[in-house]
């Protein structure tokens, strides 16, 4: 099947997760996706906390990837470091922060077309 690489970025504004969180990426219909890079940067002048969730569409469940991680000012970190997250159609990567709009999230990976 055909596959393609993608990169998505989002500046967070949400301060709560679940359905209130910011959607960073949604796996398209008829595709699977491997998220191989998930980077978070803090543009604030002080340490702030962020959280990342994975929404599993088949069970309508929000799973915590990282929860309330404190990141120092003007820093970034690779959340996955040496792993990946596999997504099915409709699954999402969600982000939120403790306050204001200081965090930026970038995800990259590969989508593979899987017709039914």
Secondary structure, DSSP 8 states (H G I E B T S, - for coil): --EEEEEEEEE---SS-GGGSEEEEE--TTEEEEEEEEEEEE-SSS-EEEEEEEEETTTTEEEEEEEEEEE-TTEEEESSTT--EEE-TT-EEEEEESSTT-EEEEEEEEEEE---
